Amino acid sequence: MDLIVPDEVAALARDVALALHADPETAFAEHRAADRLCAELSAGGFEVARGVAGLDTAFVARAGSGRPAVALLLEYDALPGLGHACGHNLIAAAGLGAALAVRRLDVPGTVLAVGTPAEEGGGGKIAMVEAGVFDGVDAALMFHPGVKDWRWAPLTAQVELRVVLHGRAAHPTGNPTEGIDALAALVQVFNALGALRPRLPTASHVQGIVTRGGEATNIVPHLAEGRFGLRASTTDALDALAGQVADVVRGTAVATGTTAEVERVRAPYAHFRDNKVLSGLFAGHLPGLTEPEPGVFLGSSDIGNVSAVVPAIHPFVAIDDPDASDHTPRFAEAAASTRGLAALARATEALTRTAVDVLTRPDVVAAMWEEFHRSPDRG
């Protein structure tokens, strides 16, 4: 198969991947990464808008006009203390390379390079969805480095809850009957959730930490706070789980004489909805991808929120062995390794070809939107 990504574009993508890897920036602080990516896109003939959706490091670069419209998604935030241990340097470079390669071709429609900050817990894509960035877009394309070669990612829905319990301070020996121990109530919440866990459906999960638990041992804590991370297979299942957790907290408050607050720390990550038409095209351009292993559920990502409004793909391309894991120092090394850069080249080519399919084949556009609308897990 003849390559359609020019050698100089492939070399540029490689250089950018290594530059981002050597200079990691964390969520919402990816200023140098955004500067470099926007400069390359502007030099490649794109009209670049910065500060999109009220986010300093978000951008949309546009070339062409009309429909179809394809968005290449670029992630570029790193992990605190671990650098690019999730391989976002490769995601950004692949999206950049594919966008520049498509721009050089004589194809109809619009190609967008969408810079999405803070995937690691910040949810930049959520703000961009809400701001209408993906209105009028026909396909959102990205790949993710991994330890398996999978056509799509079984990504769960996720939300974080802040739980605050209010009691009444007192001296634990001087006047203990006057006190209402908020920390003891929070401990009871953890115990009750422990009893709930065995009854949760597959892929549902609750993990909590104590963030405030008192100021001194000789004062009955009047306030205790915890954070709870919830995951579920679908967005609807996540909403149901959040309701169960809230019921546990409020029931415990009644039982302990405390009062409770339960709030979402940020907008939830939706579960990922794979568009089989698009992921099939990508897999055709990058042989060797398989279906995910049955029953395996991975983490969560704000690509799920994009996939709820537009046909999208999120395949995994291995840059390390199956016994490895992302979010580790080893994976950070893999993101700049020979194998990682080879995966970058293959993914850039496949993304480019998939984008061209969408831009030049009306049958593909019709089929992917039909698949999008009939998907059984739209909720």
N, C-alpha and C positions, 0 to 999 in steps of 0.2 A: 504494500500500500504506500503510495507516494505521500510524503508529508506535506501538509498545507501550512504549517507554522514555519515561517522563514527562519533560517539559521540565526540571523541577527536578533530576531525576537526571542527565540529560545535562549540565546546567550544572555540577553537582557533579563529575562525572567530568572535565570540562574543567578545572575549577579545581584538582583534585588532580593532573592530568597536568602542569599548569604549575608547581605548587608543588614536585613531585618533581623536575622538570627544573631548577628554580632552586636546588635544594639536593641535589645528587647525593651519594650515599653508596655506597661500594664493598662488595664481598662480605663478608658476615657482620657488617658495621658499619652496616646500614640501620636504625638505631634510630628516627630521626625519621620515616622513611617508614612503618615498621611501626606506630608510634604513631598516625600520622594515619589510616592505613587501618583499623586496629582501632577507633579512635574513631568513624569514619563507619559502620562495620558495626554496632557496638554501638548507635549512635543509630538505625540502621535496623531494629533488632529482632533482630539476630543474637546468639547466645550465642558468645562469643569465648574461645578457649583460646590462651594465649601460650606461647612457649618449647617448641613441639612438637618432638619427635624430638631433644631435647637441644640445639636451636639457638635462641639467644636471640632472633633476629629472625624466626623462623618462627611461623606461627599458622594456626589453623583456626577459621573462623566458621561457625556452623551455624544453619539455620532450617528448621522443618518436622520431619517424622518419617517413618520408613519408606522403602520403596522405591517407585519408582525414586529414585536419588540421583545428583545431578549436581554435579560439582566445577568451579568456575570458578577457573583458576589465575592467580595474580598474581605477576609478577616485578617487582623494583624495585631491583636492584643496578645501579650505574653502573660505568663503566670508569675505571681510574686515569688521571688526566690528561686524559681526554676527556669526562667527564660521561656524559650519557645518549646516547652515540653508538651504542647498539644499540636505543634506543627503549623501554627497559623502563618508563619512566614512562607510556607509552601502554598497555602491556600491563597494568600494575597498575590504571590508571584504567578500562580497558575491563572487566576482570574485576570490579572494584568496582561499576561502573555496572550491569552485567548482573545481578550478584547482588542488588543493591538493587531492580532492576526486577522480577525474578522474585519476590522476596519480597512485593511489593505485589499480585501476582496471586493469584487463587483457584485454585491448582493443587495437586495431591497431591504426596506424596513429600518429599524433602529437597534443599535447595540448600546447597552448601558454597562458601565463598570461602576458598581455600587459599593462604596467603602463603608463597611458596617463595624463600628467599634464595639469593644466591650462585650464580646460573646461570653467571656468567662464571668458570668454572674451579674453583668450589667444590663444585658438585654438591649443593645443598641438597635437591633432589627425590629424590636417591638415598637420603639418610638418611631422608627421609619415607616413601619406598616401603618401606624396610627396617623402619621403625617401625610399619608397618601403617596409615598414614594413609589409603591408598586401598582398604583392605579394605571391601567392601560398597558401593563406588562403582560406578555403572553407566557413567558417561561423564566424561571429563576434557576440558575445553574451554578453549582459549586462542587468541589470534591473535598474529602477530608483524609489526611494521612491516618493510617491505622496499623494494626498488626494482622489484619485479614483483608482479603480482596473480596469485598461484598458490593453487590449492585445497589443496595440501599441500606439505610441505617435504622434499626429499631429503636428510635429515640423516644423516651417517655415524656409525659407532661410533668412539670415541676413547679412548685411554689414554696416560698418560705413564709412562715407565720411567726409573728411576734406575740408572745403570750405574757401578760403582766397580771400578777395577782396582788391585790392590796389587802393588807391586814391592819394590825394596830401594834405599835411599838410598846414595849414594857420591859421592866427588869425581870430576867428569868427566874430569880429567886425572891426579890423584894415584893413584887406584886404580879406573879405569873398569871393569875386569873384575869387580869386586865388586858393581857396581850392576845393578839391573834396572829399566829405565826404564818406569814406569807410563804416563807421558804418551805415549811412543812407541807403546805398546800401544793406547792409546785412539785415537790417530791411525790406527792400522791398522784399528780397528773402523770408523771413518768411511769409510776406503777400501773396506773389504769391503761396507759397506752401500751405497756408491756403485755397486758392481758388482751388488748385488742389485736396486736400484731399477728398472732396465729390464725386469726379469722380473716385477714386481708386477702384479697384476690392476687393472683400472679401479677407481678410487676409493681404492686403497690408497696410503699415503704414509708416509714416515719423514723426520722433520726433527729434527736434533740440535744441541745446543750444548755447549761445554765449560764446566763450572761450577767445576772445580778442576784446576789443571794444574801445580802446583809452587809453591815458595816463593821460590826464588832460582836464577839461572842457573848458579851454581857448585855446585849440588847436583842429582844425578840424582833426579828426582821419584820418591818411593816410593809416591805415591798420586795417582790421577787420577780425576776424576768427570765424567760427562756426563748430560744429560737428553735424552731422545728422545721426541718426540710422534709417536704412531702413529695413523693413521686407516684405516678400511676400510669397505666398503659395508654389511657386516652384523657383528653381534657375533661370530658364529662365525668369519668371515673375520679379524676383529681378533685373536681368540685364536690363530689360525694364524699371523698375522703376528708377534705377540708371541713365539711360539715360534721363528720363524725368526730374529728379532733376538737372542733369547737364545742360540741355537745359534752365531750369528756371534760374539757376545761370548766365549762359552766356548771356541770353537775358536781365537780369537785369543789368549786367555789361555794355552792349551796351547802355541801356537806361539811365544809370547814369554816364557814362563817366569813369567808373572804369575798371580795368582789373581783371580777375578772374582766380583762380586755383581751380581745383576739383580733389581730389585724394582719393583713397581707403586707409584707415588707416592700414588695414591688409587684408589677404585673406578672402573672404566671407565664412560664414557657409552655406553649402548646405542644402536644405530641406531633411527631413528624408524619406527614402523609406523603408517601412516595407516589409519584406519577409514573405508572408502569410503562407508558408509552415513551416518556423521556428517558427513564432509566434503562429501558431496553435499547434505545438508540445509543446511549453512552456505552453500555456494555458491548454493543456491536463494534464500537470503535476502540474498545480497550478489552481484548479477549482475556479470559481467565477469571472474570468476576463471577461469583456464585451468589445464591440466595443466602441470607443470614441463617445461622443455625437456629432451628426451632426452639422456642422458649427462652432465647437469649434476649435480654433487654439491656440497653446501654444507658448512658447518662442522658442528659437533656440539653437542648440547644434552642436558641431563638430562631433557628431556621424553621422550627415547627410552626411559629407564628406566620412566617412567610408562606409556608406550604398550605396554610388555611385560606389564603386569599389568591394564590396563583399557582399553577402547576410548577413543581419544583423537584430537584434531585439533590441527593446528598450521598453519593457512593463513597465507600472506603477503598483506598489503595494502600497496600502494605508498604511500610518503610522499615519494618523490623519484624522479628520472628513472632509466631503466635504465643510464645510463652512470655512475651514482653507486655508492657502496658504503657499507655500514655500518662501524662502528668507525673513523669519520673525523670530523673537526670539522664537515664539511658535513652529515653525517647527524645529528649532535647538534643542529645548528640546525633541521633538518627535523623533529625530534621535538617542537619547540614552534612549528612554522610553521602557517600557515593550512591548508595541505594536510594536515599531520600531524593537526591537530585535526579536520579533516573526516573523515579516515580513522578516527580514534577514534570519532566519532559513528556511522559506518556499521558498524564492527566491533562496537560495543556493541549496536546493534540486532540484528545477525545472531547474536551470541552469545546474546542474550536469547531470540530466537525459536528457536534450536536447542535451548537448554535446555528451553524449554516443550514442544517436540516430544518430547523424551525423557520428560519428566514426565507428559505427557498421552496419549501414544500407545503402548500396549503393543506394537503391531506394529513400531514403531521399535526398542524395547528388544530384542525378539526378533531382529530382523534385524541389529542392530549386534553383538550377542553371537555370532550365528552367523557373521558376517563375521570377528569377532575370532578365533574358534576354528579357522576353516578357512584363515586367512591362511598362505601358504606360507613366510613368513620369520619364523616365531615364534622361531627359534633365534638 
